[in-house]
Structures are given as C-alpha cells and as structure tokens.
C-alpha cells in the first residue's frame, strides 16, 4: 500500500492576504539564508527567511494591488515583480535596500504572468501581455527595448493571452515563446520573425497555466476544466496533442515541472496540490492542506537535492512548504 | 646587662671561675661560670671562646663516672657560650660535635642510648642545636665531608633513636628539630643557601642515612596518636625534606651512571657512601613508596588538622622536587591531596586548593605523561569501585569519594581526553555515573499530583502567573544518596568532563547510553545536560583554563542533536498518567507519516501502551520528561540569544508539557519557559509566546492533522491562551478556526479533547474581553431593579401618599424636598437598550464574539453527546459563550433560539448534574434574553419541572436516609436549587410564579429530607425578591403566626388561611421564611410596618 500523503513541513502565515505567486531563491552558496518570495493580493511582496520561517522584509511597490508574478534576475538581490497596477517593477534588494530601480508600464488589464528568460550575462528577455487585447510583447531587460510584438492573424479569435513561457533549446539558440490563450489554444511563436509557428487547441476553456520541458520537447497545460493536456513539439516545430489526463475536480491554476524534469505539481481549485510523474503522468500524491483555492506552486532551487522543497500559495493566506524529494 | 665589654675585662671576670672549674668539676663551679658569662658581652666572649670552653670540655672528658646533674649543667653552660659566639674553626666544631654526641652515648657501646635523665638528653640536644647554629657556613660544611660520615651517622642514629623511643614530647620534638638542622634543612633564615654542588654533595652524603631516617620517621609518623601532633608534624616535615633532598630529580639527573673511583685512602669510608645511580634510585623509590603509602593512609585521617596540613605540604614538596623519581608514589599522594580538598578544616582546604592550583598552573600533569597515566589509572580504579562505594558508604563517605573523583578530573584537566579516548576508561566512568545517578522512582505522589485549574471552570490568571518563576531544578530523589552535596559533586564531575573533554565524543557516548536502554535514559539525560553546561563553562569550577573553548557552532550542533533526541516522539510522549483520556489517546494507532513538532519528520510510531503501567514506570517517565525539560532550560542558558533560532523546534514541545496534567511536569515546563525567556531576552512568558506564536500556531495546525497528536496540540493552544492576553487573539484566530474545523470532522471520538480547548479559548475570551460583558451585567441588573420596583404596589401607594403630601405642602408655601429622583432615572436606561442593539446590528461583530458564536454553534451539536462528562463540559463552555456574546444581543438571540431545544432536554430529562449546570446556563442566558426565555421557559420547561416535583414529593417524603443517594433525589435537589434564581432572573409572570410556589410548597414539609427543605426555602427566598406580597400571602395561608387588627373599624377584619391552624409539618419552615421576609422588608424600608 502506498504511503499516505505527508503533511506540510511548515506553513508560513502572516501575509494576511491570498498568495498569488511564489519564487524560491536558495541556490546561492555561502552563508546566505535560503529565501522565498511571495506575492500577495494586498500588493506586498514578502521575503521569507527559510531558516527562521519568518518574513525578513515586506516590499510594497504595487500600490496595494495584487502581485501575481515574482521572479529573480540572477541572485536574490535583483527581483522582478508584476502587479495588477499594470506595472512590472525591477527591485534592488542588495545590502538591505528595498527600492524599485525601474518599472515597465504594461497597460494590460489581464492576469497573464510575464515570462523571463536569461539570454546572456546581464541580459534577459521578458514576454508580457501587451495593451492590445490579443498581443504579446517581448522586451529586453534591463534596457527595456522592445524586441517584437506578437499579433495573432486577423480573425484568429484567440482571445487574451493567459499564460506565457519563454524558452530556448540550449544556450545561444533561438528563443521561442509558448503562449496559452483564452480560447484554450496554445501557440508557439518565433520571436525573430514574430510569427506563429504552430497552434494547438488543447482546451475548451482558457488555458490557465502551462509549463514546457525543452529536453523532452513536451509541455503540459491546465485550464478551468477537469483536464490536463500534454502536448509535444515535433521536429517540424508542430504542436501535437500527446495525451490528456482527466482530473476529479475542475480547475488548475498553476502547473510547474520540477527542474529535474521527473515530476510536476499542479495547484488546484479544489484546494489540493497534485503531484504527477512527468514521464507517464502517473498520479503520485495529493497534498491536502489548504482550505481554499491553491494559486501557485513552486519548486526550490537548493543545491543539495535533499534540501529541496515545494511551496504552494493559496487563497487561504497560507503558504505550505513540503518536502517531497525524499519520498519520491 | 653586659658589664664587661672588652676581652681584658671579661678575662679578668671569667678567669677565676674557669680556673676553679678546671680544678674541681662541681655544680657550684659550673654555676659560677654560668653566672659570670651573663655579665660578659658577646663580642668579648667571642675572643675568649676557647678559653671558656676549655674547662667545660675538660669537665666532660674527665674519665670515670660523672654525675648526671653536673654533665647537664656543663652542657647547658656550653650551649650558652655557643649561643653567644661563633665557631670559626673546623676542628673545634668537629670536636665539640663529637664530644656532645658522646654525652649521650652509653659508656659501653651498646646500640641503645644510655639510660640517662631526660633533662640531660634535652640539654645535649639543645646544645647540639645551638652548636650547629653557631658555626659559620664554610665551617659547617666541613662537617659534611665523606670523612666525617661516621660521626654524622652516629649523631643521626642517636637523634633518631631519641625521637623514636623517648616518651617525653619535648625531647622528641627537639631531637627532630636537631636532625632537621643536621640535614641542613633548618626552618630559620640564618643559614646560607647551599649552591648546587654543595647540595649535591650533601645529597650524596645523606643518601647513606636515608633508609634509617625514612624508616624511623615513618614509624614515628604512624606511631601512637598520643605523642601529640607536633611530633608528627615535625617528623613529616623532616621526612619530606630529607627525601626531597636526596631524591631530588635535579640531583639524580646529574649523577653519573657509574660510581666514581675515589682515592684509595678513603676507600673504607667510600664504602659507606651510596652511589645514587638509577638502580639505587629505583629501589629506593619502591621502598619509599611503601612507606609513603603507610604514612599517607595514616595521616590523611589524622584527627589533628595540622598533621593533615603538613601532609599537603609533603605532597607539594615531593611533587615539586621528585615528580620523576617518586612517580610511583604519586598515586597515593595525589589521592590524599585530592581527598583533602574537602577537609573539614578550612585552612587545610584552602592550602590544598592552592597546591592543586599550583600543580595545574605549572602544568605538572600536562607535561608529565607518567603522572597523567597515574591519575587516569586512579580514576579507573575509582570508577570501578564507585558503584560499590556508593552502595555501602554513608553520605559523608560518598562525598569524599566523589570529591576524589572530581579532584582527579580537575587535576587531569586538558589531559582528560587521554582517559576518554580509552574505551575501557570511558565505559567505566559512564557506568559508574549511570549507577550513582539512579533516581528513586517509588514516590506515588508525583504521579498523583495533578495540575489545578485544568478541569476547573475558570483558570485563575493570578495563580498561573505565580507558577511562572525562575526555573529551578526540581528536587530529585536518588536511590543511593540523599545529601544535596553529593548531587552537586556529581554535577561538577559532569561539568568538568564537559569543560575539558571532547564534547563530540562525550555527547555521542551518552546519547548512545540514552537510546540504549530505558534504564539509563534519565541518568544519561542528566549527564548530557550537565556536559553541555560544562562545555559552555557555566557553573564549572576548575583549576586551570582549558586551551581552547569550543566554538558556538560546535556547541549548537551538539545541542541540536540532543534536542532532537529529547523531543523525539518516543522520548517525549511517555505515559505519565492512566487517565481515560490519555490512555485513549495513546491507543490511537499512529497513522502514516507523523509531523513532529516544528518540522523534523520521523516515522517512529508512538509507544504502544503497555498492558500494565505501574506507578513506578509513570514516575520514571515523569522524571525523564522533567529532566529533558531541564535540559532545554540549560541549553537555552548556554546559547543565550542564539537559542532563538532553536525555538522553532523547541518551544512547541515545552508548551505542550506546560499544559500537561501532571503537576511536576507542568511546573518544570513553566520553569523552562521562564528560563528561555531570560536566555533569549524576552521580558515575559507572554512576550515569548506572542513573539513566537507563528511557530506555535504552525505546530498546532500541523499536529491537529494527526489524530494521535491532537491532544498535544490542544494542550499547546491551551497553554498559549493561559499565558497570554488579548493581543494574542489575532495571532491564534487562524488556528482556532483549524481546531473548530478539525472538531467538525471528529465529533465522536475527540470531542472531550477539543472541548478542553474550547473551554480554555472561551475562558481566555471571557478573561480578555470580560469587562465589556461585565458592564452589560450591571445594566441588566439595574433594569431588573427598576422593573421590580414598578411591580411593587405598596411603594406606589406610599409614593402616591407622599406626593399628595408634598403637593399639599407646596400649596401651603413650603419648599419642595430635594432628592428622590428614582423615577427620572428609569426612562434613560430603558431607552438606551434599544439604541444599543440597533447600532450593534450594523457594526461588524468583533472577532472574539465571532469566535464565541462559532464555538456556540459547536456546542449545540455536542449538547446531546452520549457522554455525561462531555455534556457537562459543553454546558460550561456554553455558559462562557453566552457571557462573551452578552453585549451582542442581535447575535445572541438567534443562537439562543437554536440552543434552546437541546438545552430544554438537558433541563428536563438529564442527569441531575447536567440539570444543575443547565440551570446555570439558563440563568446566564436569562440576563440577556429575558423576554425570549420567559415564555419558552414557562411553556417548555416549567410544566414538566413542576409536575415532576409534585409527583416526586410524596415519594421523597416517605423515603428513608438511603433516598439521598438516588437519582430522583438529586434531580429534585437540582431543580429546587436552580428554580428560585431562575424565576428571579427571568422575571416570570404571576401565574408561573404561583405554579413554582405551589410545586415547591410541599417541599417545605418537615417530612421531606432536610436538603430538599433547604432547597425549597431558597426558592421561596428568591420568590420574595420578585413578589414579596404574594409570597407573604401564600405563606400565611399555611401558617399565620400573628393576628392582624384592622386599623380602623370601618375596614373589614383580616382573614388569612393560616390563621388558627394547628402546628403542622410546614409550620417550622414557614415561620422561618416569614421571619426572613420581615427582616428583609424592614431592612429595605426602615420604619415601615408590614402591611
């Protein structure tokens, strides 16, 4: 008989607002304490010290509007955050500073999280939903110069972009963008030609989240339905449905494949976190702790695999931290 | 005094006496010379020294038997000459020396000293003493040549003989003193220091005497105690001085391997000389070892402290001078030295400590591997014998044994690791500590003592604070000793080990013992605690500083691993009581992965309940937990603020134990909390809890998910609530919701556990927000009073008349009477009420009231639980909920509405205990929901209660004494006790009151059991408050003691039912009540006559 699912290793509370996004920064060497960033509905970004399990600092930069995306750029001293105030802020957190160094005004009213990709030392590409409803804009950071704007063909009726994933096969190769749209389709974009390479209708409902494994050329997406869709990218850069997986309860708000590409975690509207094997999508565990919709899941980047963690943020104001590496 | 300063004058004065003495050796002549000497100055006498000495020496040399008295006076006279002069010639010294010695020798050369008078012996000894002091440095050294060896030997043996065999103390002491001078070790400062070569030479010389001297002295030292301490002291001093000289490491080191060839003419003498080569020194050391052993044994327990003090000096002297040559003896010497640290005499103690300190500071042990080996060997044998000694010795003996152990460890100092690295040593030592530290676990009281306030309805906050004192160790009872000092010594032993020893090694070893067997667990934990304290240098008393103190990280590492072990489920959740609840909780099989408090996960299932848990086991478990808690205190103290990081995992378990039902555990845990506060710099336990509530809440919330851990989690919450204030509420609100939702999932089996939490939550809420509820109380009461007044017709009547009179007076021109504004006060109060409730309806309910509402919701479900205890608890909680919700009538009323059906059932058909509590709830409820309840009560409850009372009355009236044990009786009693106050609170209507009065009336009968009568009386007393008149009337129907004359003939005569009745069963109680009524009335309206 399988082991019953574990309890959270720890629960972080005290944000007093729903958690929308989580990002670990534990990979650095030296005496630095492992850190977790969380963005919450009240517009604060909390910096959690994972040694004391307490908030070190709370960053307030989005005018008390919900923060729904937090990423680090390089170390934990440079932070990118996206909020409902239609701004993407770049933070300088070195030596205890908490200042916004730069910001991008997106003029987009949707919920689409931006996607960040490091293309060279000190140079990032960032994809974000643009002002025009169906468009995606790609900027280069930190210079903020526009790289391209991706417009669907006239009459495609994709709706708003819902989720984005910038990726490249290997360092130096052509960056590509996967975007999930409101009508349930996933589109692969070529950035240099600003052209859609392939389009695949995965869901009947808007695509809520997607993640892509460039090694296996396989991706997964979830929507508000009871279905997870796994699709693959063939040599001709065409997206094909690989498999679908039916769920008991509808609604997936976030999907993350673990960096080692062995398992993936989904954040469910049914308050549960589900763990699957990535290879065959074998259900491994249902982590039941939260009492409201889980908004986001994130895997930590600890150097030592045994220390690695899974964090989930939920509408119930709590962040649950799980240690699932040892069990799998 | 000196009259003759010049030699000439002196000569003139002394000559006659000298001539006379030369002619005739008589006492008188000697006396004359002696008298003459007194008048001569020292410088003059020096010139005449030989001249004066001549007749004296001549007197001694005259052949033939001599009168002893004469010899004595001659010798004394010589001594006085010598005392005033110096001997400047070597020959003179040698001659005098031999002549004096000859005085003591028997005429025939038998070995025994001549049987001379004691005075003579003393005189000779003193003369020798004086002689040795009167000789100059170079001159005296001439005496210490190989050629004079026979002479010296003769003197030494003479003096030794005297010191051993004489009876007179003074002779013995003088002989020893003289010997001391003879071996050039005089105490006085006059002597010139010998240089190295001279000392070496003397050493060579004295080596020949060493056997004789040492053996004789050892006999003197171990001789009869009656010889007096001074003799022994001198003998010891002489012993160590001569041994220290002859066996000095410095000298021995310079001795060539082979004996030097001496010139031929001295060969005979040189045969007498000893060559102090390695062989000689080895064999001598062996012999000395035996002697020393005997001496040390004897004198370390000598009754006189000066002897023991001298022994300390001996050890010090020998250690300083002969640490290599006499290495084998140090086992005994150090044992004696270390043992004397605890001497009863403070001087010995302090000197001993000084010496030890000196030894440590000079690094004698650290540099001398052999010495360290000896110490470790001693330690080993002591450790081996320790359990046996602890078993057999009395407390004093144990103290000395342990101080010996401690002394060894202290002396070893940094070299302790030599001992620890040897498995056998470590093993012995541990085993000994384990056995000695065994606790006495037979006391049943520890198991029985429960924590107060846990089951009580209201935890008194004052007494909770009282419990939080500075954490002191609980007094432990050991199996093998009772003396506190013994424990302190053991503590020191462990601390010294921790201070010097390799911490990792020690912690590892004792952790091994800890987990190895339950038998050693407590002791091992105790030792571990002390080790850590010692390693940090807390409360440890050592002789020398260690080279390197452990860094904080190492210490922290060890502490973390010990803490993990302590708070491991198998060691933390032990059976300490056989409560049904607890045993129930333990029997719950642990399902799946278990979350440890604070995160560290382990999958060890809880210890399965043993079929027969004895009081002994429980006592042992209690102690184990206490010791572990003390450990946490100790670790906190060691780490200071650094401990804050460990609070994540340590605070939760401690709070868990603070909520334990066993008194000892909870008290210890509270002490630990206080210690943690101090160590981590929190002002109070409350600060500690509030600042770390996130950790605690996390632990609670995670543990609530495990069925087996739910009781612990609830205990933690309980403790948090007890020790904090309203500021905690926002922090724990979240987790209280968790508790409620967990309760929702398991009403059946965990209800009682959770009710305890709910109870403490509600108690805390009442305590924190009670003041606002209190105001409401008063409000309600004032209204009740005002309404009560309105119902009183007599007062209205009176007022009417008074008003009438006043109006009349005003009309007549008199000023109005100030005061009496009661009537004005009533309307505002009445108006205020609806206003209040209006605003409440709009404002959001404060969080504490929301909680109370949520808890009340659960109570509704639990009111009909099958278990009486649960029902009782629920009723208590319910009452608290109602109290908290008092100010929020709009919310309370609907809840009351929902509670009502279940409550009614409790009131009319439940166990009497439950009925009683339900009445209490009803009374509390009645203060706010009077109107709501009045009607329902009279409709749903009252008829059943009254009919029940009425139907039961005949039965109870007939019943015998056994009836008071029946359920029916208890029910009757409960109803009667509760009914009165309820009627008053609810402000019942007249018809209902009549019903109540009718039902209770029969219980005023003298036939009823006494307690029911009393209860019925209480009902009527309450009724009197509500409606005194009708009560009066009713009572008078039964019995009327007075006749009432109408005040005016026009009024009809008063006829009451009770008038003229015979005395019957009711009379007594009715009269009693009427009297009370009268008193009350007269107190309320003084001067007013009863109507």
Contacts between the chains, C-beta under 8 A, distances in Angstrom:
chain1	res1	chain2	res2	distance
A	3	B	592	6.5
A	3	B	593	6.6
A	4	B	591	6.8
A	4	B	592	3.6
A	4	B	593	6.6
A	6	B	593	4.8
A	6	B	595	8.0
A	6	B	601	7.3
A	7	B	593	6.8
A	7	B	595	4.2
A	7	B	702	5.4
A	7	B	705	5.6
A	7	B	706	7.5
A	8	B	595	7.9
A	8	B	702	6.5
A	9	B	599	5.3
A	9	B	601	7.0
A	10	B	599	5.4
A	10	B	698	6.0
A	10	B	702	8.0
A	11	B	698	5.1
A	11	B	701	6.1
A	11	B	702	6.8
A	13	B	694	6.5
A	13	B	697	6.9
A	13	B	698	7.3
A	13	B	734	6.4
A	14	B	694	6.2
A	51	B	645	7.0
A	52	B	645	6.6
A	52	B	648	6.9
A	53	B	648	6.3
A	53	B	694	7.1
A	53	B	695	7.1
A	53	B	698	7.4
A	54	B	694	6.7
A	289	B	705	7.7
A	291	B	741	7.4
A	317	B	734	7.9
A	323	B	601	7.4
